[in-house]
Amino acid sequence: MARTVASKDGAADTIVSLKITLKGTKPPVWRRLLVPGSMTLGELSEAILAAMGWTGGHLHAFDVGGRQYGDPATTDEVADENRLTLSGVLKSGVKRFGYDYDFGDNWEHVVAVEKTLAPVAGQTYPSCVDGKRNCPPEDCGGVWGYAELLAILADPAHPEREERLEWIGEDFDPEEFDVARAGKRLAAQFKRK
């Protein structure tokens, strides 16, 4: 059975347009997602990771209005991310909040609420509708490690270039972003066709 994010009371759900920007990347890496207001922060984490292209093998936490949310089974001193929905965030008046993925590499994201919309008949949510640039590869050392990786890849004479290309793959293009591929990853994550 398909796992989609649906309103808990069966009523038409408000759709929230979010712009997620990876802090410290220059030029910026970002994604625009349309998600149901009934989506929990735990589900939003899954959507962000899928849209960015990360596998989700690391810890994460949200900072909403100065309060930390995450998975209490894996992260100390966080409120349960599955008990707060985006509608709950909106009701609190918060329009921007943080999402930190991989506490070692410390990928910090700014999640900005752009607007709310009525759902479109036949449209599935969550969906990625826009974005720019390829997501940095997992375990590359955070913003600084990624900048170093890009500098090495840009220098054909660099002694580490061949090793890094072997690790990352010859076809990695930091400027590439394919919204259809991000959509397929979201569909797979939320078990849709």
C-alpha positions in Angstrom: 0.0 0.0 0.0 1.3 3.5 -0.8 2.6 5.5 2.1 1.7 9.1 1.5 1.4 11.9 4.0 -2.3 12.6 4.5 -4.3 14.7 6.8 -5.1 12.9 10.1 -8.7 14.0 10.1 -9.4 13.3 6.4 -10.0 17.0 5.6 -8.3 18.7 2.7 -4.8 19.5 3.9 -3.1 22.8 3.5 0.0 22.6 1.4 3.1 24.4 2.6 5.7 25.7 0.2 9.2 25.4 1.8 12.5 26.6 0.5 15.4 24.5 2.0 18.8 26.1 1.6 22.1 24.4 2.6 23.9 27.0 4.6 27.5 27.9 3.7 27.5 26.6 0.1 28.5 29.1 -2.5 26.7 29.3 -4.8 23.8 28.0 -2.7 22.3 24.5 -3.0 18.6 24.6 -2.4 15.3 22.8 -3.0 11.7 24.0 -3.0 9.2 21.4 -1.6 5.4 21.4 -1.5 4.4 19.4 1.6 1.1 18.8 3.5 0.7 20.8 6.7 -0.1 17.5 8.4 3.5 16.3 7.7 5.5 15.8 10.9 9.0 17.0 11.3 10.2 13.4 11.2 8.5 13.0 7.8 9.9 16.4 6.7 13.4 15.1 7.5 12.8 12.1 5.1 11.5 14.5 2.4 14.5 16.9 2.7 17.0 14.0 2.5 15.3 12.5 -0.5 15.0 15.9 -2.3 18.7 16.7 -1.6 19.9 13.2 -2.6 21.3 12.0 0.7 20.8 8.5 2.0 19.8 9.4 5.6 22.4 7.3 7.3 23.3 10.1 9.9 21.7 11.7 12.9 19.6 14.9 12.5 17.8 17.5 14.5 15.5 20.5 13.9 15.7 23.8 15.7 12.2 25.4 15.7 12.0 28.6 17.7 15.0 27.6 19.9 13.6 24.1 20.7 15.3 21.0 19.4 13.3 18.2 17.7 14.6 14.9 16.6 14.4 11.2 17.2 14.6 10.7 21.0 15.7 7.1 20.5 18.9 8.3 18.8 19.5 11.9 19.9 19.7 13.2 23.4 17.7 16.2 24.7 15.3 16.6 21.8 11.5 16.7 21.7 9.9 14.0 19.5 9.9 15.2 15.9 6.9 13.0 15.1 4.7 14.9 17.5 5.0 18.3 15.7 3.5 18.9 12.3 4.2 21.8 9.9 0.7 23.1 10.7 1.8 23.2 14.4 5.0 25.1 13.4 2.9 27.6 11.4 0.4 28.1 14.3 3.4 29.0 16.5 4.3 31.8 14.2 7.7 30.4 13.1 8.5 31.1 9.5 12.1 30.0 9.4 13.8 27.1 11.2 16.9 25.0 11.1 17.6 21.4 10.1 21.0 19.9 10.9 21.9 16.7 9.2 25.0 14.6 10.0 26.4 15.9 13.2 30.0 15.1 12.0 29.8 17.0 8.7 27.2 19.4 10.2 25.1 20.1 7.1 23.0 23.0 8.3 19.8 23.9 6.4 17.5 26.9 6.6 13.9 25.9 6.1 11.9 28.9 5.1 8.1 28.8 4.9 7.2 30.7 1.7 3.4 30.4 1.6 0.5 28.1 2.1 -1.6 26.8 -0.8 -4.7 24.7 -1.5 -4.0 21.2 -2.6 -4.2 20.5 -6.3 -6.4 17.6 -7.3 -4.3 14.7 -8.7 -1.0 16.1 -7.3 0.9 14.0 -4.8 2.7 15.4 -1.9 5.4 15.9 -0.8 6.9 17.0 -4.1 10.0 18.8 -5.2 9.2 21.6 -7.7 12.5 23.5 -8.0 16.1 23.6 -6.9 19.6 24.5 -7.8 22.9 22.6 -7.8 23.8 19.1 -6.9 23.8 18.1 -3.3 27.3 17.6 -1.8 28.2 13.9 -1.4 27.8 12.2 1.9 30.8 12.1 4.2 32.8 14.7 2.3 33.6 16.8 5.4 30.9 19.4 5.5 30.9 22.8 3.8 34.7 23.1 4.1 35.4 19.6 2.9 33.0 20.1 -0.1 34.8 23.4 -1.0 38.1 21.6 -0.9 36.7 18.7 -3.0 35.4 21.1 -5.7 38.8 22.9 -5.8 40.6 19.5 -6.3 38.1 18.4 -9.0 38.6 21.7 -10.8 42.4 21.3 -10.9 43.4 18.6 -13.5 47.0 18.8 -12.1 46.0 18.2 -8.5 47.7 15.1 -7.1 44.5 13.9 -5.3 42.1 14.5 -8.3 42.1 11.0 -9.7 41.5 9.5 -6.2 38.6 11.9 -5.5 37.1 11.2 -8.9 37.2 7.5 -8.2 35.5 8.1 -4.9 32.8 10.5 -6.1 32.3 9.2 -9.6 33.4 10.6 -12.9 29.9 12.0 -13.7 29.5 14.2 -10.6 28.6 17.8 -11.7 28.2 20.2 -8.8 26.0 22.5 -11.0 23.5 19.8 -12.0 20.1 19.5 -10.5 17.3 17.3 -11.9 13.9 18.1 -10.4 12.5 14.9 -12.0 15.2 12.8 -10.3 14.5 14.5 -7.0 10.8 13.7 -7.5 11.5 10.0 -8.1 13.6 9.9 -4.9 10.7 11.4 -3.0 8.2 9.0 -4.6 10.4 6.1 -3.6 10.8 7.4 -0.1 7.1 7.8 0.4 6.2 4.6 -1.6 4.4 6.2 -4.5 4.6 5.5 -8.3 
